[in-house]
Amino acid sequence: MRKSKFTPGGFDLAVKKARAGRGLFAQETIPKGVCIIEYVGRTLTAKEEETSRSRYLFEVTKKKTIDGWNKRNTARYINHSCRPNCEIEIRKKRVFVMSKRKIHPGEELGYNYGKSYFDSFLKPIGCRCLKCMPEKEWKKVSAKLKKKKRA
């Protein structure tokens, strides 16, 4: 039986410290155009969605939102990127994370969360993705944060 394009590839991935807290990193080469992982979780009712304080809500359709809060949903660790190496494909009301290009071992996975999320949550505090905050700038910010924690 032929595997579907939307069958997660069983890639070796690791949750590690990242610029935005925790991130999901490739531990092996991931080819372009493959399904890396599925974003999974409980489907919320409209009322639950309104009152939810979860940061892991993923709107699949106007009537379906997944709460990916559960730690078994490894895809929840994929951070926003303004220059993403992944993209989202929704098929049959399921959410799949696909590789946009070849991803190298040690590289953090990222996809664009969209304008609405970016404007509401990332823009006010500043985006920390590689495109928006080069390594040199990130090291300065990181050093300042470490000093604040010690004080």
N, CA, C and O atoms as a GROMACS GRO file, in nm:
protein
  604
    1MET      N    1   0.084  -0.118   0.000
    1MET     CA    2   0.000   0.000   0.000
    1MET      C    3   0.089   0.125   0.000
    1MET      O    4   0.184   0.134   0.078
    2ARG      N    5   0.059   0.219  -0.085
    2ARG     CA    6   0.137   0.342  -0.097
    2ARG      C    7   0.104   0.438   0.016
    2ARG      O    8  -0.012   0.457   0.052
    3LYS      N    9   0.208   0.498   0.073
    3LYS     CA   10   0.188   0.596   0.180
    3LYS      C   11   0.130   0.724   0.122
    3LYS      O   12   0.166   0.766   0.012
    4SER      N   13   0.041   0.786   0.197
    4SER     CA   14  -0.016   0.914   0.158
    4SER      C   15   0.087   1.024   0.180
    4SER      O   16   0.173   1.014   0.267
    5LYS      N   17   0.076   1.129   0.102
    5LYS     CA   18   0.159   1.248   0.120
    5LYS      C   19   0.141   1.304   0.261
    5LYS      O   20   0.229   1.372   0.314
    6PHE      N   21   0.027   1.275   0.321
    6PHE     CA   22  -0.008   1.331   0.452
    6PHE      C   23   0.014   1.233   0.567
    6PHE      O   24  -0.045   1.248   0.674
    7THR      N   25   0.098   1.133   0.545
    7THR     CA   26   0.135   1.043   0.653
    7THR      C   27   0.263   1.098   0.715
    7THR      O   28   0.365   1.108   0.647
    8PRO      N   29   0.260   1.134   0.845
    8PRO     CA   30   0.382   1.188   0.907
    8PRO      C   31   0.498   1.090   0.889
    8PRO      O   32   0.483   0.969   0.901
    9GLY      N   33   0.615   1.147   0.860
    9GLY     CA   34   0.731   1.068   0.822
    9GLY      C   35   0.804   0.996   0.932
    9GLY      O   36   0.898   0.922   0.903
   10GLY      N   37   0.766   1.013   1.057
   10GLY     CA   38   0.836   0.944   1.165
   10GLY      C   39   0.979   0.996   1.182
   10GLY      O   40   1.070   0.921   1.217
   11PHE      N   41   0.997   1.125   1.156
   11PHE     CA   42   1.129   1.184   1.166
   11PHE      C   43   1.172   1.198   1.311
   11PHE      O   44   1.090   1.212   1.401
   12ASP      N   45   1.303   1.194   1.331
   12ASP     CA   46   1.361   1.212   1.464
   12ASP      C   47   1.363   1.362   1.494
   12ASP      O   48   1.437   1.438   1.431
   13LEU      N   49   1.280   1.404   1.589
   13LEU     CA   50   1.266   1.545   1.626
   13LEU      C   51   1.295   1.560   1.775
   13LEU      O   52   1.277   1.466   1.852
   14ALA      N   53   1.340   1.678   1.816
   14ALA     CA   54   1.370   1.701   1.957
   14ALA      C   55   1.320   1.837   2.001
   14ALA      O   56   1.333   1.936   1.929
   15VAL      N   57   1.261   1.841   2.120
   15VAL     CA   58   1.220   1.967   2.182
   15VAL      C   59   1.340   2.019   2.258
   15VAL      O   60   1.396   1.951   2.344
   16LYS      N   61   1.380   2.143   2.224
   16LYS     CA   62   1.497   2.203   2.288
   16LYS      C   63   1.470   2.350   2.317
   16LYS      O   64   1.370   2.406   2.274
   17LYS      N   65   1.562   2.409   2.391
   17LYS     CA   66   1.555   2.553   2.418
   17LYS      C   67   1.570   2.628   2.286
   17LYS      O   68   1.656   2.597   2.204
   18ALA      N   69   1.483   2.728   2.269
   18ALA     CA   70   1.484   2.809   2.147
   18ALA      C   71   1.469   2.955   2.184
   18ALA      O   72   1.451   2.988   2.302
   19ARG      N   73   1.476   3.041   2.087
   19ARG     CA   74   1.462   3.185   2.111
   19ARG      C   75   1.329   3.221   2.174
   19ARG      O   76   1.322   3.313   2.256
   20ALA      N   77   1.225   3.150   2.138
   20ALA     CA   78   1.092   3.181   2.186
   20ALA      C   79   1.048   3.085   2.297
   20ALA      O   80   0.929   3.057   2.311
   21GLY      N   81   1.142   3.036   2.374
   21GLY     CA   82   1.110   2.941   2.481
   21GLY      C   83   1.160   2.804   2.441
   21GLY      O   84   1.280   2.777   2.442
   22ARG      N   85   1.067   2.717   2.407
   22ARG     CA   86   1.102   2.584   2.355
   22ARG      C   87   1.070   2.580   2.207
   22ARG      O   88   0.980   2.649   2.159
   23GLY      N   89   1.144   2.497   2.136
   23GLY     CA   90   1.121   2.482   1.993
   23GLY      C   91   1.138   2.337   1.953
   23GLY      O   92   1.188   2.256   2.031
   24LEU      N   93   1.098   2.306   1.831
   24LEU     CA   94   1.111   2.170   1.779
   24LEU      C   95   1.220   2.170   1.674
   24LEU      O   96   1.217   2.251   1.580
   25PHE      N   97   1.317   2.081   1.688
   25PHE     CA   98   1.435   2.077   1.603
   25PHE      C   99   1.447   1.943   1.531
   25PHE      O  100   1.416   1.838   1.588
   26ALA      N  101   1.492   1.949   1.407
   26ALA     CA  102   1.518   1.828   1.329
   26ALA      C  103   1.646   1.763   1.382
   26ALA      O  104   1.745   1.832   1.406
   27GLN      N  105   1.643   1.633   1.401
   27GLN     CA  106   1.761   1.559   1.443
   27GLN      C  107   1.822   1.483   1.324
   27GLN      O  108   1.927   1.420   1.336
   28GLU      N  109   1.754   1.491   1.211
   28GLU     CA  110   1.800   1.426   1.089
   28GLU      C  111   1.755   1.511   0.970
   28GLU      O  112   1.672   1.602   0.987
   29THR      N  113   1.807   1.483   0.853
   29THR     CA  114   1.767   1.556   0.734
   29THR      C  115   1.622   1.523   0.700
   29THR      O  116   1.582   1.407   0.701
   30ILE      N  117   1.545   1.628   0.670
   30ILE     CA  118   1.405   1.611   0.629
   30ILE      C  119   1.395   1.663   0.486
   30ILE      O  120   1.426   1.779   0.460
   31PRO      N  121   1.352   1.578   0.392
   31PRO     CA  122   1.344   1.622   0.252
   31PRO      C  123   1.233   1.725   0.230
   31PRO      O  124   1.142   1.739   0.312
   32LYS      N  125   1.242   1.796   0.121
   32LYS     CA  126   1.140   1.894   0.081
   32LYS      C  127   1.010   1.823   0.045
   32LYS      O  128   1.010   1.716  -0.016
   33GLY      N  129   0.897   1.885   0.086
   33GLY     CA  130   0.766   1.839   0.043
   33GLY      C  131   0.709   1.719   0.114
   33GLY      O  132   0.621   1.652   0.061
   34VAL      N  133   0.758   1.689   0.234
   34VAL     CA  134   0.705   1.574   0.308
   34VAL      C  135   0.631   1.619   0.433
   34VAL      O  136   0.653   1.729   0.485
   35CYS      N  137   0.544   1.532   0.480
   35CYS     CA  138   0.472   1.557   0.605
   35CYS      C  139   0.566   1.523   0.720
   35CYS      O  140   0.616   1.411   0.731
   36ILE      N  141   0.589   1.622   0.806
   36ILE     CA  142   0.679   1.603   0.919
   36ILE      C  143   0.603   1.551   1.040
   36ILE      O  144   0.646   1.456   1.106
   37ILE      N  145   0.489   1.614   1.068
   37ILE     CA  146   0.415   1.583   1.190
   37ILE      C  147   0.273   1.637   1.174
   37ILE      O  148   0.248   1.728   1.095
   38GLU      N  149   0.180   1.582   1.250
   38GLU     CA  150   0.043   1.630   1.252
   38GLU      C  151   0.019   1.708   1.381
   38GLU      O  152   0.064   1.667   1.488
   39TYR      N  153  -0.052   1.822   1.370
   39TYR     CA  154  -0.090   1.900   1.488
   39TYR      C  155  -0.218   1.838   1.540
   39TYR      O  156  -0.320   1.840   1.472
   40VAL      N  157  -0.215   1.784   1.660
   40VAL     CA  158  -0.329   1.710   1.714
   40VAL      C  159  -0.374   1.770   1.847
   40VAL      O  160  -0.300   1.842   1.914
   41GLY      N  161  -0.497   1.737   1.884
   41GLY     CA  162  -0.550   1.781   2.012
   41GLY      C  163  -0.700   1.766   2.014
   41GLY      O  164  -0.762   1.716   1.920
   42ARG      N  165  -0.756   1.809   2.123
   42ARG     CA  166  -0.900   1.800   2.144
   42ARG      C  167  -0.971   1.908   2.064
   42ARG      O  168  -0.926   2.022   2.058
   43THR      N  169  -1.084   1.870   2.002
   43THR     CA  170  -1.166   1.968   1.932
   43THR      C  171  -1.253   2.040   2.035
   43THR      O  172  -1.319   1.976   2.117
   44LEU      N  173  -1.252   2.173   2.029
   44LEU     CA  174  -1.327   2.253   2.125
   44LEU      C  175  -1.466   2.287   2.074
   44LEU      O  176  -1.489   2.297   1.953
   45THR      N  177  -1.558   2.303   2.167
   45THR     CA  178  -1.689   2.356   2.131
   45THR      C  179  -1.672   2.507   2.115
   45THR      O  180  -1.570   2.563   2.156
   46ALA      N  181  -1.770   2.573   2.055
   46ALA     CA  182  -1.762   2.718   2.036
   46ALA      C  183  -1.747   2.789   2.170
   46ALA      O  184  -1.671   2.885   2.182
   47LYS      N  185  -1.821   2.742   2.271
   47LYS     CA  186  -1.814   2.804   2.404
   47LYS      C  187  -1.676   2.784   2.467
   47LYS      O  188  -1.621   2.877   2.527
   48GLU      N  189  -1.620   2.664   2.454
   48GLU     CA  190  -1.487   2.636   2.509
   48GLU      C  191  -1.382   2.723   2.441
   48GLU      O  192  -1.289   2.771   2.505
   49GLU      N  193  -1.397   2.741   2.311
   49GLU     CA  194  -1.302   2.824   2.236
   49GLU      C  195  -1.303   2.968   2.287
   49GLU      O  196  -1.198   3.030   2.304
   50GLU      N  197  -1.423   3.021   2.311
   50GLU     CA  198  -1.438   3.159   2.361
   50GLU      C  199  -1.370   3.180   2.496
   50GLU      O  200  -1.311   3.285   2.520
   51THR      N  201  -1.379   3.080   2.583
   51THR     CA  202  -1.329   3.095   2.719
   51THR      C  203  -1.190   3.036   2.740
   51THR      O  204  -1.133   3.050   2.848
   52SER      N  205  -1.137   2.970   2.639
   52SER     CA  206  -1.008   2.905   2.652
   52SER      C  207  -0.896   3.007   2.673
   52SER      O  208  -0.896   3.115   2.614
   53ARG      N  209  -0.801   2.969   2.758
   53ARG     CA  210  -0.683   3.052   2.780
   53ARG      C  211  -0.560   2.985   2.720
   53ARG      O  212  -0.446   3.028   2.741
   54SER      N  213  -0.584   2.877   2.646
   54SER     CA  214  -0.476   2.802   2.585
   54SER      C  215  -0.405   2.886   2.480
   54SER      O  216  -0.467   2.964   2.408
   55ARG      N  217  -0.273   2.869   2.472
   55ARG     CA  218  -0.195   2.937   2.369
   55ARG      C  219  -0.175   2.847   2.247
   55ARG      O  220  -0.103   2.883   2.154
   56TYR      N  221  -0.238   2.731   2.248
   56TYR     CA  222  -0.214   2.632   2.144
   56TYR      C  223  -0.339   2.605   2.059
   56TYR      O  224  -0.358   2.493   2.010
   57LEU      N  225  -0.423   2.706   2.042
   57LEU     CA  226  -0.543   2.690   1.962
   57LEU      C  227  -0.510   2.700   1.814
   57LEU      O  228  -0.436   2.789   1.772
   58PHE      N  229  -0.564   2.609   1.736
   58PHE     CA  230  -0.542   2.609   1.591
   58PHE      C  231  -0.677   2.600   1.523
   58PHE      O  232  -0.745   2.498   1.530
   59GLU      N  233  -0.716   2.710   1.456
   59GLU     CA  234  -0.845   2.712   1.387
   59GLU      C  235  -0.831   2.635   1.256
   59GLU      O  236  -0.756   2.674   1.167
   60VAL      N  237  -0.906   2.526   1.246
   60VAL     CA  238  -0.902   2.441   1.128
   60VAL      C  239  -1.006   2.488   1.027
   60VAL      O  240  -0.976   2.502   0.909
   61THR      N  241  -1.128   2.511   1.076
   61THR     CA  242  -1.237   2.569   0.996
   61THR      C  243  -1.309   2.667   1.087
   61THR      O  244  -1.275   2.679   1.205
   62LYS      N  245  -1.407   2.736   1.034
   62LYS     CA  246  -1.484   2.829   1.118
   62LYS      C  247  -1.554   2.756   1.232
   62LYS      O  248  -1.585   2.816   1.335
   63LYS      N  249  -1.580   2.626   1.214
   63LYS     CA  250  -1.652   2.549   1.314
   63LYS      C  251  -1.564   2.451   1.391
   63LYS      O  252  -1.612   2.383   1.482
   64LYS      N  253  -1.437   2.442   1.356
   64LYS     CA  254  -1.349   2.347   1.425
   64LYS      C  255  -1.218   2.413   1.466
   64LYS      O  256  -1.145   2.468   1.384
   65THR      N  257  -1.190   2.406   1.597
   65THR     CA  258  -1.064   2.455   1.652
   65THR      C  259  -1.005   2.344   1.737
   65THR      O  260  -1.074   2.282   1.818
   66ILE      N  261  -0.876   2.319   1.716
   66ILE     CA  262  -0.805   2.218   1.793
   66ILE      C  263  -0.729   2.288   1.905
   66ILE      O  264  -0.663   2.390   1.883
   67ASP      N  265  -0.738   2.231   2.025
   67ASP     CA  266  -0.656   2.278   2.136
   67ASP      C  267  -0.539   2.180   2.148
   67ASP      O  268  -0.556   2.068   2.196
   68GLY      N  269  -0.422   2.223   2.104
   68GLY     CA  270  -0.304   2.138   2.103
   68GLY      C  271  -0.224   2.146   2.231
   68GLY      O  272  -0.104   2.119   2.229
   69TRP      N  273  -0.286   2.183   2.341
   69TRP     CA  274  -0.217   2.203   2.468
   69TRP      C  275  -0.145   2.078   2.519
   69TRP      O  276  -0.036   2.089   2.575
   70ASN      N  277  -0.202   1.961   2.500
   70ASN     CA  278  -0.147   1.838   2.554
   70ASN      C  279  -0.003   1.817   2.505
   70ASN      O  280   0.025   1.832   2.386
   71LYS      N  281   0.086   1.783   2.596
   71LYS     CA  282   0.228   1.770   2.562
   71LYS      C  283   0.256   1.655   2.466
   71LYS      O  284   0.364   1.648   2.408
   72ARG      N  285   0.160   1.565   2.447
   72ARG     CA  286   0.178   1.459   2.347
   72ARG      C  287   0.171   1.517   2.206
   72ARG      O  288   0.212   1.452   2.110
   73ASN      N  289   0.119   1.639   2.193
   73ASN     CA  290   0.116   1.708   2.065
   73ASN      C  291   0.250   1.778   2.044
   73ASN      O  292   0.264   1.897   2.071
   74THR      N  293   0.347   1.704   1.996
   74THR     CA  294   0.482   1.756   1.979
   74THR      C  295   0.485   1.874   1.883
   74THR      O  296   0.572   1.960   1.893
   75ALA      N  297   0.391   1.880   1.790
   75ALA     CA  298   0.386   1.990   1.693
   75ALA      C  299   0.362   2.125   1.761
   75ALA      O  300   0.388   2.229   1.702
   76ARG      N  301   0.312   2.124   1.882
   76ARG     CA  302   0.286   2.250   1.954
   76ARG      C  303   0.414   2.329   1.980
   76ARG      O  304   0.408   2.448   2.007
   77TYR      N  305   0.529   2.263   1.972
   77TYR     CA  306   0.656   2.330   1.999
   77TYR      C  307   0.714   2.400   1.876
   77TYR      O  308   0.820   2.462   1.885
   78ILE      N  309   0.646   2.391   1.763
   78ILE     CA  310   0.695   2.458   1.643
   78ILE      C  311   0.662   2.607   1.654
   78ILE      O  312   0.546   2.645   1.668
   79ASN      N  313   0.765   2.690   1.649
   79ASN     CA  314   0.750   2.834   1.665
   79ASN      C  315   0.721   2.904   1.533
   79ASN      O  316   0.737   2.848   1.425
   80HIS      N  317   0.678   3.028   1.546
   80HIS     CA  318   0.654   3.115   1.430
   80HIS      C  319   0.787   3.149   1.365
   80HIS      O  320   0.889   3.162   1.432
   81SER      N  321   0.784   3.162   1.233
   81SER     CA  322   0.900   3.212   1.159
   81SER      C  323   0.851   3.299   1.044
   81SER      O  324   0.757   3.263   0.974
   82CYS      N  325   0.916   3.413   1.027
   82CYS     CA  326   0.884   3.500   0.914
   82CYS      C  327   0.950   3.449   0.785
   82CYS      O  328   0.914   3.493   0.676
   83ARG      N  329   1.045   3.357   0.799
   83ARG     CA  330   1.107   3.290   0.685
   83ARG      C  331   1.101   3.139   0.716
   83ARG      O  332   1.202   3.077   0.748
   84PRO      N  333   0.981   3.082   0.705
   84PRO     CA  334   0.960   2.945   0.751
   84PRO      C  335   1.021   2.837   0.661
   84PRO      O  336   1.037   2.854   0.541
   85ASN      N  337   1.053   2.725   0.726
   85ASN     CA  338   1.097   2.608   0.652
   85ASN      C  339   0.985   2.503   0.645
   85ASN      O  340   1.001   2.397   0.585
   86CYS      N  341   0.871   2.535   0.707
   86CYS     CA  342   0.754   2.447   0.707
   86CYS      C  343   0.631   2.528   0.668
   86CYS      O  344   0.631   2.651   0.672
   87GLU      N  345   0.527   2.456   0.629
   87GLU     CA  346   0.398   2.520   0.601
   87GLU      C  347   0.288   2.425   0.647
   87GLU      O  348   0.310   2.304   0.662
   88ILE      N  349   0.172   2.481   0.668
   88ILE     CA  350   0.058   2.404   0.714
   88ILE      C  351  -0.029   2.365   0.596
   88ILE      O  352  -0.056   2.446   0.507
   89GLU      N  353  -0.073   2.240   0.596
   89GLU     CA  354  -0.172   2.194   0.499
   89GLU      C  355  -0.285   2.131   0.579
   89GLU      O  356  -0.263   2.044   0.664
   90ILE      N  357  -0.406   2.177   0.550
   90ILE     CA  358  -0.525   2.122   0.617
   90ILE      C  359  -0.595   2.032   0.518
   90ILE      O  360  -0.631   2.073   0.407
   91ARG      N  361  -0.614   1.908   0.558
   91ARG     CA  362  -0.678   1.809   0.471
   91ARG      C  363  -0.774   1.726   0.555
   91ARG      O  364  -0.737   1.669   0.657
   92LYS      N  365  -0.899   1.721   0.509
   92LYS     CA  366  -1.003   1.647   0.580
   92LYS      C  367  -1.010   1.688   0.727
   92LYS      O  368  -1.022   1.604   0.816
   93LYS      N  369  -1.001   1.820   0.751
   93LYS     CA  370  -1.012   1.880   0.884
   93LYS      C  371  -0.901   1.837   0.980
   93LYS      O  372  -0.917   1.840   1.102
   94ARG      N  373  -0.788   1.796   0.922
   94ARG     CA  374  -0.670   1.762   1.001
   94ARG      C  375  -0.558   1.857   0.961
   94ARG      O  376  -0.554   1.905   0.848
   95VAL      N  377  -0.466   1.884   1.054
   95VAL     CA  378  -0.360   1.982   1.033
   95VAL      C  379  -0.225   1.910   1.021
   95VAL      O  380  -0.182   1.840   1.113
   96PHE      N  381  -0.160   1.929   0.908
   96PHE     CA  382  -0.032   1.865   0.883
   96PHE      C  383   0.076   1.970   0.864
   96PHE      O  384   0.054   2.072   0.799
   97VAL      N  385   0.194   1.946   0.921
   97VAL     CA  386   0.309   2.034   0.904
   97VAL      C  387   0.397   1.971   0.796
   97VAL      O  388   0.446   1.859   0.811
   98MET      N  389   0.416   2.045   0.688
   98MET     CA  390   0.490   1.997   0.571
   98MET      C  391   0.620   2.076   0.556
   98MET      O  392   0.627   2.193   0.592
   99SER      N  393   0.723   2.011   0.504
   99SER     CA  394   0.850   2.080   0.480
   99SER      C  395   0.842   2.159   0.350
   99SER      O  396   0.801   2.106   0.247
  100LYS      N  397   0.881   2.286   0.356
  100LYS     CA  398   0.882   2.372   0.236
  100LYS      C  399   1.010   2.353   0.156
  100LYS      O  400   1.015   2.380   0.036
  101ARG      N  401   1.114   2.307   0.225
  101ARG     CA  402   1.245   2.287   0.164
  101ARG      C  403   1.317   2.180   0.245
  101ARG      O  404   1.266   2.133   0.347
  102LYS      N  405   1.435   2.143   0.200
  102LYS     CA  406   1.516   2.047   0.275
  102LYS      C  407   1.554   2.110   0.409
  102LYS      O  408   1.598   2.225   0.415
  103ILE      N  409   1.536   2.034   0.516
  103ILE     CA  410   1.567   2.083   0.651
  103ILE      C  411   1.684   2.000   0.704
  103ILE      O  412   1.682   1.877   0.699
  104HIS      N  413   1.784   2.069   0.756
  104HIS     CA  414   1.907   2.004   0.800
  104HIS      C  415   1.903   1.968   0.948
  104HIS      O  416   1.832   2.033   1.025
  105PRO      N  417   1.979   1.867   0.990
  105PRO     CA  418   1.986   1.831   1.132
  105PRO      C  419   2.027   1.952   1.217
  105PRO      O  420   2.118   2.027   1.180
  106GLY      N  421   1.959   1.970   1.329
  106GLY     CA  422   1.988   2.081   1.419
  106GLY      C  423   1.908   2.206   1.389
  106GLY      O  424   1.911   2.302   1.467
  107GLU      N  425   1.837   2.208   1.277
  107GLU     CA  426   1.760   2.326   1.237
  107GLU      C  427   1.624   2.327   1.308
  107GLU      O  428   1.557   2.225   1.318
  108GLU      N  429   1.586   2.445   1.357
  108GLU     CA  430   1.456   2.460   1.422
  108GLU      C  431   1.346   2.464   1.316
  108GLU      O  432   1.360   2.529   1.212
  109LEU      N  433   1.235   2.395   1.344
  109LEU     CA  434   1.120   2.398   1.255
  109LEU      C  435   1.039   2.524   1.284
  109LEU      O  436   1.026   2.564   1.399
  110GLY      N  437   0.986   2.586   1.180
  110GLY     CA  438   0.903   2.705   1.197
  110GLY      C  439   0.808   2.723   1.081
  110GLY      O  440   0.840   2.691   0.967
  111TYR      N  441   0.690   2.775   1.111
  111TYR     CA  442   0.596   2.813   1.007
  111TYR      C  443   0.536   2.948   1.042
  111TYR      O  444   0.541   2.991   1.157
  112ASN      N  445   0.480   3.014   0.943
  112ASN     CA  446   0.422   3.146   0.963
  112ASN      C  447   0.286   3.130   1.029
  112ASN      O  448   0.196   3.065   0.974
  113TYR      N  449   0.269   3.188   1.147
  113TYR     CA  450   0.144   3.177   1.222
  113TYR      C  451   0.031   3.260   1.162
  113TYR      O  452  -0.085   3.242   1.199
  114GLY      N  453   0.063   3.350   1.071
  114GLY     CA  454  -0.039   3.433   1.007
  114GLY      C  455  -0.044   3.573   1.065
  114GLY      O  456   0.001   3.598   1.177
  115LYS      N  457  -0.098   3.665   0.985
  115LYS     CA  458  -0.101   3.807   1.018
  115LYS      C  459  -0.176   3.837   1.148
  115LYS      O  460  -0.128   3.914   1.230
  116SER      N  461  -0.292   3.777   1.166
  116SER     CA  462  -0.373   3.805   1.284
  116SER      C  463  -0.298   3.769   1.413
  116SER      O  464  -0.292   3.851   1.505
  117TYR      N  465  -0.241   3.649   1.419
  117TYR     CA  466  -0.165   3.607   1.537
  117TYR      C  467  -0.042   3.695   1.554
  117TYR      O  468  -0.012   3.741   1.665
  118PHE      N  469   0.028   3.719   1.444
  118PHE     CA  470   0.150   3.801   1.451
  118PHE      C  471   0.118   3.939   1.508
  118PHE      O  472   0.185   3.985   1.600
  119ASP      N  473   0.015   4.005   1.453
  119ASP     CA  474  -0.021   4.140   1.498
  119ASP      C  475  -0.066   4.142   1.644
  119ASP      O  476  -0.036   4.237   1.717
  120SER      N  477  -0.139   4.039   1.686
  120SER     CA  478  -0.192   4.036   1.822
  120SER      C  479  -0.088   3.998   1.928
  120SER      O  480  -0.086   4.057   2.036
  121PHE      N  481  -0.003   3.901   1.897
  121PHE     CA  482   0.083   3.846   2.001
  121PHE      C  483   0.232   3.868   1.981
  121PHE      O  484   0.305   3.886   2.079
  122LEU      N  485   0.280   3.868   1.860
  122LEU     CA  486   0.424   3.878   1.836
  122LEU      C  487   0.473   4.020   1.814
  122LEU      O  488   0.577   4.059   1.866
  123LYS      N  489   0.399   4.096   1.738
  123LYS     CA  490   0.440   4.233   1.706
  123LYS      C  491   0.461   4.318   1.832
  123LYS      O  492   0.560   4.390   1.841
  124PRO      N  493   0.370   4.311   1.930
  124PRO     CA  494   0.387   4.394   2.051
  124PRO      C  495   0.516   4.364   2.129
  124PRO      O  496   0.572   4.455   2.191
  125ILE      N  497   0.563   4.240   2.128
  125ILE     CA  498   0.683   4.205   2.204
  125ILE      C  499   0.807   4.192   2.115
  125ILE      O  500   0.919   4.186   2.165
  126GLY      N  501   0.786   4.187   1.986
  126GLY     CA  502   0.896   4.173   1.891
  126GLY      C  503   0.918   4.028   1.852
  126GLY      O  504   0.928   3.940   1.937
  127CYS      N  505   0.924   4.004   1.724
  127CYS     CA  506   0.946   3.869   1.671
  127CYS      C  507   1.090   3.827   1.697
  127CYS      O  508   1.182   3.906   1.679
  128ARG      N  509   1.108   3.702   1.739
  128ARG     CA  510   1.242   3.651   1.771
  128ARG      C  511   1.293   3.550   1.670
  128ARG      O  512   1.391   3.480   1.696
  129CYS      N  513   1.227   3.541   1.554
  129CYS     CA  514   1.273   3.443   1.454
  129CYS      C  515   1.406   3.488   1.393
  129CYS      O  516   1.445   3.604   1.407
  130LEU      N  517   1.474   3.396   1.325
  130LEU     CA  518   1.605   3.427   1.267
  130LEU      C  519   1.602   3.543   1.169
  130LEU      O  520   1.697   3.620   1.162
  131LYS      N  521   1.495   3.556   1.093
  131LYS     CA  522   1.485   3.664   0.994
  131LYS      C  523   1.478   3.800   1.065
  131LYS      O  524   1.543   3.896   1.023
  132CYS      N  525   1.399   3.806   1.171
  132CYS     CA  526   1.376   3.935   1.239
  132CYS      C  527   1.484   3.970   1.340
  132CYS      O  528   1.508   4.088   1.367
  133MET      N  529   1.549   3.869   1.397
  133MET     CA  530   1.650   3.895   1.497
  133MET      C  531   1.773   3.809   1.467
  133MET      O  532   1.783   3.695   1.511
  134PRO      N  533   1.867   3.866   1.390
  134PRO     CA  534   1.989   3.791   1.356
  134PRO      C  535   2.063   3.742   1.481
  134PRO      O  536   2.043   3.795   1.590
  135GLU      N  537   2.147   3.641   1.463
  135GLU     CA  538   2.218   3.576   1.574
  135GLU      C  539   2.290   3.676   1.665
  135GLU      O  540   2.283   3.665   1.787
  136LYS      N  541   2.359   3.773   1.606
  136LYS     CA  542   2.435   3.872   1.684
  136LYS      C  543   2.342   3.951   1.777
  136LYS      O  544   2.372   3.972   1.894
  137GLU      N  545   2.229   3.995   1.723
  137GLU     CA  546   2.131   4.071   1.801
  137GLU      C  547   2.070   3.983   1.910
  137GLU      O  548   2.050   4.028   2.022
  138TRP      N  549   2.041   3.856   1.876
  138TRP     CA  550   1.981   3.764   1.971
  138TRP      C  551   2.074   3.741   2.090
  138TRP      O  552   2.027   3.733   2.204
  139LYS      N  553   2.204   3.730   2.066
  139LYS     CA  554   2.299   3.708   2.174
  139LYS      C  555   2.297   3.823   2.273
  139LYS      O  556   2.309   3.801   2.394
  140LYS      N  557   2.282   3.946   2.224
  140LYS     CA  558   2.275   4.064   2.313
  140LYS      C  559   2.149   4.058   2.399
  140LYS      O  560   2.156   4.078   2.521
  141VAL      N  561   2.035   4.029   2.337
  141VAL     CA  562   1.907   4.020   2.409
  141VAL      C  563   1.914   3.907   2.511
  141VAL      O  564   1.870   3.923   2.625
  142SER      N  565   1.967   3.793   2.471
  142SER     CA  566   1.978   3.677   2.559
  142SER      C  567   2.064   3.708   2.681
  142SER      O  568   2.029   3.668   2.793
  143ALA      N  569   2.174   3.777   2.661
  143ALA     CA  570   2.262   3.815   2.773
  143ALA      C  571   2.190   3.906   2.871
  143ALA      O  572   2.204   3.891   2.992
  144LYS      N  573   2.112   4.001   2.820
  144LYS     CA  574   2.035   4.092   2.906
  144LYS      C  575   1.931   4.015   2.988
  144LYS      O  576   1.913   4.042   3.106
  145LEU      N  577   1.865   3.919   2.924
  145LEU     CA  578   1.764   3.839   2.994
  145LEU      C  579   1.827   3.756   3.106
  145LEU      O  580   1.769   3.743   3.214
  146LYS      N  581   1.946   3.701   3.081
  146LYS     CA  582   2.015   3.623   3.183
  146LYS      C  583   2.053   3.709   3.303
  146LYS      O  584   2.042   3.666   3.417
  147LYS      N  585   2.097   3.832   3.277
  147LYS     CA  586   2.134   3.925   3.385
  147LYS      C  587   2.012   3.957   3.471
  147LYS      O  588   2.021   3.961   3.593
  148LYS      N  589   1.896   3.980   3.406
  148LYS     CA  590   1.772   4.012   3.480
  148LYS      C  591   1.733   3.895   3.570
  148LYS      O  592   1.688   3.917   3.682
  149LYS      N  593   1.748   3.771   3.521
  149LYS     CA  594   1.711   3.654   3.600
  149LYS      C  595   1.799   3.640   3.725
  149LYS      O  596   1.751   3.598   3.830
  150ARG      N  597   1.926   3.673   3.712
  150ARG     CA  598   2.019   3.664   3.825
  150ARG      C  599   1.991   3.769   3.931
  150ARG      O  600   2.012   3.745   4.050
  151ALA      N  601   1.942   3.885   3.889
  151ALA     CA  602   1.920   3.997   3.981
  151ALA      C  603   1.798   3.977   4.070
  151ALA      O  604   1.767   4.062   4.153
   0.00000   0.00000   0.00000
